[in-house]
Amino acid sequence: MEKTKLQGIGLFEKYLSIWVIVCMGIGVMIGKFLPGVPDFLGKFEYAHVSVPIAILIWLMIYPMMMKVDFASVKNAGRNPKGLVITWVTNWLIKPFTMFAIASFFFYVVFKNAMSPEIAKQYLAGAVLLGAAPCTAMVFVWSTLTKGNPAYTVVQVATNDLIILVAFVPIVALLLGVSDIAVPWATLFLSVALFVVIPLTAGALTRSLMIKKRGADYFTNQFIPKWNGVTIIGLLLTLVIIFSFQGEIILSQPLDILMIAAPLIIQTFLIFFIAYLWAKFWKLPHDIAAPAGMIGASNFFELSVAVAISLFGPKSPAALATIVGVLTEVPVMLILVNIANKTTRWFPTGTEKNHT
């Protein structure tokens, strides 16, 4: 892609997959040569939740939640078609196609390459990714495809609200089907810790800062100050997780590729379901592109957090969610390129003409 098409993505976001690989290497080396570090960090737990990782995940999620304008939800009914596509794709299609595709790969295609228990854990990680549509990076993808920024905010805000009520039952249903024990208390605690608390804190911070300093200051000066915090939180979290995962990765490096295969296929499938649906409904490109992106990408911060809470930082399920981080950016940039080259598929004009 041309440089002008990457203006909406920062250095860390653009090369996120590279940073993930670097952190993976650092974490694996720590786990291999300094095993006392993960052993020490593993002692700080509450209700199966790693306290150090929880703190870092809050640093990741809180700045993202501040970007969401929940006041925009009141305008949701004015432009329903794009939202219907987003909601149906994200909550009635995506979790179940992820489950089906991952099950096929882990239990059929790679049946002889992994034990049933490992396959079950990888499937759990995939389910957690599939049940958590993107809430942060979608702003980047929307910018790169010249998406309607106001409409993207409404899409993200409504998805955040749906997560509060839909994430737990969908995950519990699919894990139950997978014959995985569902620790309901831990699942609810994870959502409270990693969605409700940062969501509330972000909304309050946004409201108070805008009231005190104005919307322009909040958007152009206050929010940018947190960008580095989010990235640092993510990278340090990955170092810690990979320090726990070091032995598994060194002994089974091909597992990374086996996990990535269904995740990549799922990403392309969900994008084209939403994108072509928008084309069928004759929605403008600035609504169709973000609708496809928000379902294709994942709220991997939440997925990682819940995987750690449910199964532990050393679990294969946690590793599966981390592979989701690894594949996210390069695959999404391919989809951005596809979206930018297919603008002619869609009518010109604003969403007001297509609701």
Backbone torsions as a table, in degrees:
resi	resn	phi	psi	omega
1	MET	NA	153.5	178.6
2	GLU	-72.0	158.3	-179.0
3	LYS	-60.2	-34.1	-178.1
4	THR	-64.5	-24.9	-179.3
5	LYS	-81.3	-8.8	-178.7
6	LEU	-106.9	14.7	-176.5
7	GLN	-64.5	-27.3	-177.0
8	GLY	-84.1	1.0	-175.9
9	ILE	-121.5	132.3	-177.8
10	GLY	-82.5	175.6	-176.9
11	LEU	-59.1	-46.8	-177.6
12	PHE	-68.4	-41.6	179.5
13	GLU	-65.3	-41.3	-177.5
14	LYS	-61.2	-39.3	-177.3
15	TYR	-110.5	30.6	-176.1
16	LEU	-57.5	-40.2	-179.3
17	SER	-62.7	-35.7	177.9
18	ILE	-67.0	-42.8	179.0
19	TRP	-63.5	-37.5	178.6
20	VAL	-62.1	-43.2	179.3
21	ILE	-63.7	-42.0	178.3
22	VAL	-61.5	-46.5	179.7
23	CYS	-65.0	-35.4	176.7
24	MET	-61.2	-44.9	179.1
25	GLY	-63.4	-43.6	179.6
26	ILE	-63.7	-45.5	-179.5
27	GLY	-63.0	-43.8	179.4
28	VAL	-61.9	-42.2	179.0
29	MET	-64.9	-38.2	176.7
30	ILE	-63.1	-45.8	179.3
31	GLY	-62.7	-32.7	-177.8
32	LYS	-79.4	-46.3	-171.4
33	PHE	-104.7	-17.1	177.7
34	LEU	-130.3	60.3	-175.3
35	PRO	-61.4	-19.1	178.8
36	GLY	-65.6	-26.1	-179.0
37	VAL	-65.6	-56.3	177.9
38	PRO	-64.4	-32.2	177.3
39	ASP	-62.7	-41.1	179.4
40	PHE	-67.1	-46.3	-179.1
41	LEU	-65.1	-31.3	179.9
42	GLY	-66.1	-15.0	179.8
43	LYS	-76.3	-20.0	-176.6
44	PHE	-93.7	86.9	-179.7
45	GLU	-132.6	151.8	171.5
46	TYR	-142.2	121.4	-178.6
47	ALA	53.6	42.9	178.9
48	HIS	68.6	12.7	178.0
49	VAL	-105.4	124.8	178.0
50	SER	-71.3	118.7	-177.5
51	VAL	-64.5	-47.1	178.5
52	PRO	-59.1	-42.6	-179.6
53	ILE	-69.1	-37.0	178.5
54	ALA	-60.3	-43.3	179.4
55	ILE	-61.7	-44.7	-179.5
56	LEU	-66.2	-36.6	179.7
57	ILE	-68.8	-36.8	173.8
58	TRP	-59.3	-39.9	178.1
59	LEU	-63.6	-29.5	177.7
60	MET	-74.6	-47.3	-168.0
61	ILE	-83.1	-38.6	-175.5
62	TYR	-55.4	-47.9	178.8
63	PRO	-62.6	-32.3	179.0
64	MET	-66.7	-40.6	-178.6
65	MET	-67.6	-27.9	177.8
66	MET	-66.1	-24.6	-177.8
67	LYS	-76.2	-16.7	-173.8
68	VAL	-87.3	123.3	179.1
69	ASP	-95.1	98.3	-177.2
70	PHE	-73.2	-13.9	174.9
71	ALA	-64.6	-22.5	-179.4
72	SER	-70.6	-16.4	-177.9
73	VAL	-60.7	-30.7	-178.5
74	LYS	-63.8	-18.8	178.8
75	ASN	-94.2	5.5	-174.0
76	ALA	-60.2	-37.5	-175.9
77	GLY	-71.5	-11.8	-177.6
78	ARG	-74.5	-27.8	-177.0
79	ASN	-133.4	72.7	-167.8
80	PRO	-74.4	-29.3	-169.6
81	LYS	-62.2	-47.6	179.5
82	GLY	-62.6	-34.9	179.1
83	LEU	-72.1	-37.5	177.6
84	VAL	-60.7	-44.2	178.1
85	ILE	-59.6	-47.3	-179.2
86	THR	-60.9	-49.3	-175.9
87	TRP	-65.3	-47.2	-177.3
88	VAL	-66.2	-45.2	-179.6
89	THR	-62.5	-45.2	-174.9
90	ASN	-72.3	-35.0	-169.4
91	TRP	-114.3	-22.1	179.9
92	LEU	-108.8	-12.6	-178.9
93	ILE	-117.9	-56.7	-170.3
94	LYS	-54.9	-49.4	-178.1
95	PRO	-60.1	-34.0	-173.6
96	PHE	-83.5	-34.0	173.9
97	THR	-69.2	-36.6	175.8
98	MET	-60.4	-45.8	178.8
99	PHE	-59.9	-45.1	-177.2
100	ALA	-67.1	-47.0	-178.1
101	ILE	-65.9	-46.1	-179.6
102	ALA	-63.9	-40.4	178.5
103	SER	-61.1	-43.5	-179.6
104	PHE	-61.0	-44.7	-177.9
105	PHE	-71.0	-46.4	-173.6
106	PHE	-75.7	-31.0	-176.9
107	TYR	-101.8	-15.8	-177.9
108	VAL	-118.0	-64.9	-175.4
109	VAL	-61.4	-45.8	-176.8
110	PHE	-106.2	26.7	-176.0
111	LYS	-56.1	-40.3	-176.4
112	ASN	-86.7	-1.8	-176.1
113	ALA	-103.3	-6.5	-179.3
114	MET	-151.6	154.0	179.4
115	SER	-74.1	157.5	178.0
116	PRO	-57.7	-35.7	-179.2
117	GLU	-68.4	-41.3	177.4
118	ILE	-65.1	-42.7	178.5
119	ALA	-59.4	-40.3	179.5
120	LYS	-63.3	-40.0	179.3
121	GLN	-69.1	-42.9	177.6
122	TYR	-61.6	-39.5	177.8
123	LEU	-62.6	-39.7	178.8
124	ALA	-61.3	-43.3	177.7
125	GLY	-62.3	-40.7	178.2
126	ALA	-64.7	-39.5	178.2
127	VAL	-61.5	-42.7	179.3
128	LEU	-62.5	-37.4	175.8
129	LEU	-67.6	-42.6	-177.0
130	GLY	-67.6	-25.2	-177.6
131	ALA	-93.2	6.7	-176.5
132	ALA	-130.2	87.0	177.7
133	PRO	-67.8	156.2	-172.6
134	CYS	-63.2	142.4	176.2
135	THR	-125.0	-9.1	-174.7
136	ALA	-124.2	-61.2	-177.2
137	MET	-62.1	-19.1	179.8
138	VAL	-61.4	-27.6	175.4
139	PHE	-63.4	-36.7	177.0
140	VAL	-66.4	-48.9	-178.4
141	TRP	-63.1	-37.8	178.3
142	SER	-63.1	-42.1	178.9
143	THR	-62.7	-42.9	-177.5
144	LEU	-67.0	-24.7	179.5
145	THR	-103.0	12.6	-178.7
146	LYS	56.8	41.0	178.0
147	GLY	-69.8	159.7	177.1
148	ASN	-70.5	110.6	-173.4
149	PRO	-64.3	-38.9	-179.1
150	ALA	-65.7	-40.3	-179.3
151	TYR	-70.6	-36.5	177.4
152	THR	-61.1	-39.0	177.4
153	VAL	-60.2	-42.7	179.0
154	VAL	-64.5	-42.4	178.1
155	GLN	-59.0	-45.7	-178.7
156	VAL	-68.4	-43.9	-177.7
157	ALA	-61.9	-44.0	-179.6
158	THR	-69.3	-34.9	176.6
159	ASN	-65.7	-38.0	176.7
160	ASP	-61.6	-38.8	179.2
161	LEU	-70.3	-37.9	178.5
162	ILE	-65.9	-36.7	178.3
163	ILE	-54.1	-37.3	-176.6
164	LEU	-59.6	-33.5	-175.8
165	VAL	-109.0	-22.2	-172.7
166	ALA	-101.9	-26.7	-173.3
167	PHE	-61.1	-50.9	-176.2
168	VAL	-61.7	-52.0	-179.0
169	PRO	-64.1	-35.4	179.0
170	ILE	-66.9	-46.5	178.7
171	VAL	-62.0	-44.6	-179.6
172	ALA	-61.9	-41.0	179.4
173	LEU	-62.5	-50.0	-176.1
174	LEU	-71.3	-34.8	175.3
175	LEU	-68.4	-35.7	177.6
176	GLY	-65.4	-41.2	176.2
177	VAL	-62.5	-32.5	-179.4
178	SER	-80.6	4.0	-179.1
179	ASP	61.9	37.5	176.3
180	ILE	-107.3	129.8	179.4
181	ALA	-59.7	131.4	-177.2
182	VAL	-104.1	104.5	175.9
183	PRO	-80.0	89.8	-172.8
184	TRP	-55.1	-43.2	-177.7
185	ALA	-60.2	-43.6	-179.7
186	THR	-68.1	-37.3	179.9
187	LEU	-64.1	-47.1	178.1
188	PHE	-65.2	-39.7	178.4
189	LEU	-61.7	-40.7	179.7
190	SER	-61.9	-45.1	180.0
191	VAL	-65.4	-39.4	178.0
192	ALA	-62.9	-44.9	-177.3
193	LEU	-70.1	-42.1	-169.1
194	PHE	-106.4	-0.9	173.6
195	VAL	-126.4	-59.3	-173.0
196	VAL	-61.8	-50.7	-176.6
197	ILE	-64.6	-52.8	178.8
198	PRO	-66.4	-31.4	177.7
199	LEU	-63.6	-46.3	179.3
200	THR	-65.9	-45.3	180.0
201	ALA	-62.7	-41.8	179.1
202	GLY	-64.5	-42.6	179.8
203	ALA	-65.0	-41.9	179.2
204	LEU	-66.0	-43.5	179.0
205	THR	-61.0	-45.2	179.7
206	ARG	-59.5	-47.9	-178.3
207	SER	-62.3	-46.2	-177.0
208	LEU	-68.1	-41.5	-178.2
209	MET	-68.7	-39.9	178.5
210	ILE	-66.5	-40.6	178.8
211	LYS	-64.2	-36.2	-175.8
212	LYS	-84.8	-43.8	-172.1
213	ARG	-117.6	-11.7	178.9
214	GLY	99.7	156.5	-176.1
215	ALA	-66.3	-36.6	-178.3
216	ASP	-64.3	-44.4	178.4
217	TYR	-63.5	-43.1	-177.7
218	PHE	-61.8	-45.9	-175.3
219	THR	-74.3	-43.1	-170.7
220	ASN	-96.5	-16.3	-178.2
221	GLN	-123.3	-45.6	-175.3
222	PHE	-72.9	-51.1	-177.8
223	ILE	-59.7	-46.2	-179.6
224	PRO	-57.5	-26.1	179.8
225	LYS	-63.5	-23.0	-175.5
226	TRP	-94.0	-8.4	-176.1
227	ASN	-58.1	-45.0	179.4
228	GLY	-65.6	-33.2	179.6
229	VAL	-63.4	-43.1	179.7
230	THR	-60.3	-46.9	-177.8
231	ILE	-65.9	-43.5	179.0
232	ILE	-61.5	-42.8	177.9
233	GLY	-60.3	-42.8	179.8
234	LEU	-63.9	-48.6	-175.0
235	LEU	-66.9	-40.5	177.6
236	LEU	-66.4	-36.8	176.2
237	THR	-60.5	-43.2	-179.2
238	LEU	-65.1	-39.1	177.9
239	VAL	-60.1	-45.8	-179.5
240	ILE	-63.8	-46.4	-178.3
241	ILE	-62.7	-44.1	-178.9
242	PHE	-70.8	-23.3	173.8
243	SER	-67.4	-33.3	174.4
244	PHE	-73.3	-31.2	-174.2
245	GLN	-92.1	-1.5	-171.6
246	GLY	-51.9	-48.5	-176.7
247	GLU	-63.1	-40.8	-179.6
248	ILE	-65.5	-44.6	-177.6
249	ILE	-64.9	-42.0	-179.3
250	LEU	-67.9	-33.2	-178.6
251	SER	-84.7	-24.3	-177.0
252	GLN	-137.6	63.7	-177.0
253	PRO	-64.5	-28.0	-179.5
254	LEU	-68.1	-17.0	178.8
255	ASP	-61.4	-32.9	178.2
256	ILE	-58.5	-45.4	179.9
257	LEU	-68.4	-37.8	-179.8
258	MET	-68.0	-34.4	176.3
259	ILE	-71.1	-40.0	-175.2
260	ALA	-65.2	-33.0	-174.3
261	ALA	-56.1	-56.8	179.8
262	PRO	-66.6	-31.6	-179.8
263	LEU	-65.1	-40.6	179.8
264	ILE	-67.9	-44.6	178.8
265	ILE	-60.6	-43.8	178.6
266	GLN	-60.5	-40.3	-178.6
267	THR	-61.9	-46.9	178.7
268	PHE	-65.0	-42.4	-178.6
269	LEU	-60.0	-49.6	-176.7
270	ILE	-66.1	-38.4	177.5
271	PHE	-58.9	-49.2	-175.4
272	PHE	-71.5	-28.9	174.5
273	ILE	-60.2	-51.5	-178.3
274	ALA	-70.0	-42.4	-175.5
275	TYR	-65.9	-45.7	-179.6
276	LEU	-73.2	-30.6	174.0
277	TRP	-61.8	-44.5	178.2
278	ALA	-63.0	-36.9	176.5
279	LYS	-64.2	-43.1	179.2
280	PHE	-61.2	-37.7	179.7
281	TRP	-84.3	2.2	176.9
282	LYS	60.0	38.5	174.9
283	LEU	-79.4	152.7	178.1
284	PRO	-68.7	158.9	-175.7
285	HIS	-62.5	-33.7	-176.6
286	ASP	-71.5	-6.6	172.3
287	ILE	-107.2	-37.3	-178.0
288	ALA	-64.2	-44.2	-176.6
289	ALA	-62.7	-51.8	177.1
290	PRO	-61.8	-33.1	178.5
291	ALA	-61.9	-38.7	177.0
292	GLY	-72.4	-37.3	-176.1
293	MET	-70.7	-38.9	-174.0
294	ILE	-67.3	-30.6	177.4
295	GLY	-82.9	-35.4	-177.1
296	ALA	-68.5	-38.2	179.7
297	SER	-89.0	165.4	-172.7
298	ASN	-123.2	153.8	171.4
299	PHE	-83.2	71.5	-170.4
300	PHE	-67.7	-23.3	176.7
301	GLU	-61.5	-44.2	178.2
302	LEU	-67.0	-42.6	-178.9
303	SER	-60.6	-44.5	178.1
304	VAL	-62.2	-44.8	-177.8
305	ALA	-62.2	-44.9	-178.3
306	VAL	-70.6	-37.4	177.4
307	ALA	-60.3	-42.4	178.7
308	ILE	-65.6	-41.8	-179.2
309	SER	-65.7	-42.0	-176.3
310	LEU	-78.5	-41.8	-169.7
311	PHE	-119.3	-12.1	179.4
312	GLY	97.7	153.3	-177.6
313	PRO	-67.7	-18.3	179.3
314	LYS	-91.8	0.7	-172.2
315	SER	-77.5	151.8	172.2
316	PRO	-61.2	-29.9	178.6
317	ALA	-62.9	-42.5	177.3
318	ALA	-63.3	-39.5	177.9
319	LEU	-61.3	-40.7	-179.5
320	ALA	-61.8	-40.8	179.1
321	THR	-68.0	-33.2	177.9
322	ILE	-67.0	-36.8	176.0
323	VAL	-62.2	-31.5	174.3
324	GLY	-60.1	-38.1	175.4
325	VAL	-65.7	-41.3	-176.9
326	LEU	-62.5	-38.8	-176.0
327	THR	-89.7	-15.8	-170.6
328	GLU	-55.7	-59.7	-169.8
329	VAL	-66.5	-50.5	-178.9
330	PRO	-60.9	-38.6	179.4
331	VAL	-68.6	-42.8	-179.1
332	MET	-66.6	-33.3	176.4
333	LEU	-66.9	-33.0	174.0
334	ILE	-63.8	-43.3	179.9
335	LEU	-67.5	-35.7	174.7
336	VAL	-59.7	-43.9	179.2
337	ASN	-62.2	-42.3	178.3
338	ILE	-62.4	-45.2	-179.7
339	ALA	-61.9	-40.6	-178.4
340	ASN	-70.9	-23.2	179.8
341	LYS	-91.8	-2.4	-177.4
342	THR	-120.9	23.8	179.5
343	THR	-60.5	-27.8	-178.5
344	ARG	-66.9	-15.0	177.7
345	TRP	-69.0	-17.8	-168.7
346	PHE	-117.4	151.6	178.5
347	PRO	-70.3	156.8	175.6
348	THR	-86.0	169.4	179.8
349	GLY	108.8	-176.9	-177.4
350	THR	-100.6	168.6	-178.2
351	GLU	-65.0	-17.8	-177.7
352	LYS	-63.2	-27.0	-178.9
353	ASN	-84.5	-2.1	-172.5
354	HIS	-133.8	40.0	-179.7
355	THR	-118.0	NA	NA
